[in-house]
Amino acid sequence: MAEPKLIVDIITIFPQYFAPALEVGPLKRADQINLITIRFQNLRELADSPKEIDDYPYGGGSGMVLKPEPVKRALERAGYKDGFVILFSPQGRVLTQSLAHELVGKRHLILICGRYKGVDERIMKYVDLELSIGDYVLSGGEPAALVLLDVLVRLIPGALGDMDSAATDSFESGILDAPYFTRPKVFEGEPVPEVLLSGNHAAIRRWRRKEALRRTLKKRPDLLEKADLSDEDLELLNEILHEERRRTDE
Ligand code: ADE
C-alpha cells in the first residue's frame, strides 16, 4: 500500500479523548483510504510509574508540570528527528488557514499535548513550533490537537468526498465564504436569490465572489487588508460600497 500523505504522532496522557472524533467524517475516511496515519504515544505507558508523569514546579506555585523524561521517550518513539514537533500552548503562534497549508506539507507531525501548568521548559529544544488555537486557555492540548487534525485533513487531496470541497471554504482565498441556499425555493416568504436559479455559471461565480466580499467587509474587515484581491474584487467592492451607500441614503 502507498505511504500515507501525513503521519501524525500524538503525545498525550489521554489517547481515549480522540477515539470518537476519529470514527466519523473526513478523519475516518482519510484513515480508511490511508491518506493519514494517526499514532498515539501514551505518556502513562511511557512513564515508569504514575508519579513519573508530572510534578510540582520548582520554586513553588500551583499546578503540575509534565516531567521531561516521558515526553522525551515519547518523542523518541515517534521518531522526532525526522518529524516536525508541535507543542500546543496558549503562548504559541495562532493557527490560521495559511499556517495549516504549511503544516500539511510536512510528512510527519508530532503533536505534544501539554497538561496542567505545561511541560518542563527543557523539552523546548525539541520543539519546532509552539501552536495556539486562539487567545483563551484550554486545560490541555488535546482539544487543540483535534482542531488541528480537522483543519489539516480537509487539505489532504482526496480526503473530502466529491460532494465536499475545501477550495471555496472561508479563509481559503483570504476572505469569508459566500452565503448558501438549498431547497425549498421559498422559505417563510423569503426566496432564493434569482441568480442562483439562472444556470448562468459566470453570473453565479461573480455573485458568490461579491457576496463573499460583502460578508467579509461586514463581519471581518481586518481580513480584507491582508487578502490578495484581484482587479475584479476591487471592482466588486466598489459596487458593494455604492450599494451600501445608496441603502443608507434611502
Ligand atoms: N493549551 C492551553 N490553551 C491552549 C490554546 N489556546 N491553544 C493551544 N493549546 C493550548
Residues whose N, C-alpha, C, O or C-beta is under 5 A from the ligand:
A	BS01	ADE	F88 S89 P90 L131 S132 I133 G134 Y136 V137 L138 G140 G141 A144
